Structures are given as C-alpha cells and as structure tokens.
C-alpha cells in the first residue's frame, strides 16, 4: 500500500475540487469582463498609481483575468493559470488595497479587501500545487493496484 499523499480521495471530492476551481475562476472572469465596461476608469486608476502605458496594461489585465479565469473554470492548464495569477494578485493587492496607508474611514474596507485577496492567494497556491484531476485519478488506480497486489 502506498503512503503517498495526493489529491482528493473522498467520494465526490473530484467534483468538489472542480466546482471550487470553477468558482475561483469565475471571480476572475467576471472581474475581467466588468473592466471592459469601465476601461477608461481602470486605465485612469493605473495611471494615477504611476503605471506607464496604463491603457495597454489595462487591456493586458482584462485578457489575463478572463483568460486565466476561463482556464480555471474549464479545467484547462489549471496549474499554469493559477501560477500566472499568483503574482498578479500579489501586485494588485499591494497596489490597490494598502490598508496600512488608508485613513480611518477606509481602513476597514481596505483591510477586508486585502484579507480577501490573501485568501484568494491561498486558493491559487493550492490549485497551482495540487495534482491535476487526471493525474490524481491515475495515482488512485495505481494505489488500488498496489493494495490488491500486497
């Protein structure tokens, strides 16, 4: 019997992992799509933070959020998508939610957004470092065969 720890093993957990990953991805898809409708405002916010070529960066952010979000939702190259999103979320969190510099009226809101993004980072790190469902299913079969042989 193998002692290797990997992926979900409870009945239905493969579905739960896929559903959770899709929910995580949906956040990025919706966020990216909403930025299309307020593109000028997003570019202005980036410019106010000193971002060069803010319109180009805003466009890249939209493509990044929608593309990686769809990859997570669809289960396509999820580890790569999550890995790409990690530094993006770190930068966005530090740039847009500096609770440590917020005035008293905005402190709670910024801290809440900062902590929400930290939770997103945790979820992205789990997705980036977890075996793919296909690999996990293969490892489950191997473990089952080893158990029967022992």
PyMOL commands that set and color helices and strands:
alter all, ss='L'
color gray80, all
select helices_A, chain A and resi 13-37+39-48+54-74+78-96+99-101+104-129+133-149
alter helices_A, ss='H'
color red, helices_A
deselect
rebuild
show_as cartoon
